[in-house]
Amino acid sequence: MAENVIYNQKIINIATTVGAATATVNTSAVDTQGWDGVCFIGRWAAAATTSSINAANSTASGGTYTDLVGTKILNKTHWRLDIYRPRERFNRIEYHRGSAAFGDTWAILYNGRANVPATDNVGEFHASPTEGTA
């Protein structure tokens, strides 16, 4: 089997659209045990000038989360944040809304060959496919 993203990742929706307000909203925790990293992808419906996100981690899913240095992304409509080899097992995104609404947020766990799900991981890999009817 060729090396590719289809077989070495797991995608999780960790937050759904939340309306405009000023309170901070945290996504669900992502368990990174057995994976090399997690890439978070999300978007603001319309980022306010004070809107930001940052990553935080913890040793327990429901534990106390600590912000990760250098992970703050300020006022970007579409954003992605990659945490390679996280130091703690559980990671999440914290939305500091500044009156903005945000859309879905996804976590992509990658390079965890031992943890690739046997089910609910639908995908196909095609190397240099020819043109024609799909």
N, C-alpha and C positions, 0 to 999 in steps of 0.2 A: 504494500500500500504506500502510495506517495505521501510525503509530508504535506499537510495542508490544514487550514483552520477548521474545516468541517469536523474532523475526527479528534481534535485536541482542545475542545472548548465546551462550555456549558453556558447558556444564556438564561438570565433570570430577570423578570420584571420586578423591580423592588419598590416602585412608587407609581401611582397613577396621577392623573391631572388633579391639581389642587388650585382652587380659586384664589384671587387676589386678597391679600391680607398682609399684616406686618410680622406675625409670629413666625419663629423659626420652625421648620418642619424637618424631621429626620426620616430617611428612608428605612426600609427594613434592613436588618443586618445581613451581611453576606459571609458565610462560613468559607474561608479560604484554605482550610486544612487539605493538604494533598495537591494543591495547585501552586504553580509558580507565581501567578499574579492575578489581578482583577482589573479590568478596564471598565470604568463607569462612563456611560453615555447618557446625556439628557439635554433638555432644552427648556428655556423660559418661554411662556406664551408671548410676553413682551417684557424684556428685562428693564427694570428701573435702574437709575444711575447708582443706587445703593445696593442692588441685588448682588449676592455672591453665593458661591458654594464652596465647601471644603470637605476633605475626607477626614474621618476620625476612626480610631480603632479601640478595641477592648479585648481582654482575655476571655470574656463571657458574653454571650449574645445579649443578655439583659443587663450587663454590667455597666460600669462607668466608662464612658467613651472620652478619649483624649484626642484633640485636634492634631493633625499631622502637619509638621512644619513645611511650608512652601507649597501647600496644596490649594490655597485659596485662589479661586478664579472669579474675577469681578466683572459683572455686567456684560456677559457674552451670551447671545441668544442661543446658540448651539455650542455645547462644550463636551469635552471628553477628558478623563483623568485616569491615568494608568498607574497603578501601584504594583511594582514588581517586587516580589519576595517580601510581602508585608511582615512586619515584626510581631504583630499580634494576629490571632486567628480570625477575629470578627471585625469587619470593616463596613462602613456606611458613608453616605453622603448627607451633609447637613445643608439645607437650603435656608439662607438668610434672605427673606423675600423683599424687604424694603418696599412693600406694597404691590409686588408683582405676583402673577400666577405662573405656575410651571406645569409642564407636560410630563409624560411618562419618563421614567428613569430606568435604565437597564444596566445590569452588571454582566460582564462577560468574563468568566473564569477561564484561564488558558494554561496550556502545557501541563495538564494533570492526567497523564495517561492512566493512572490507577483509578481515577474517579470519573471517567467519561461515563455518563449514564447509559445503561443498556436500553432503556425505553425513553420515549419522549425527547429524543434527540434526532429528529428527522432532518436529513440532509443528504445531498449527493455531491460527489466530486467528479468533475469532468476535466481532463487534461486535453487541451487543444481540440475542442469539439468542432466538427464540420458544420457548415450551414445546412439548413433544411428544416423540415417539420419537426417540432419538438415532440 
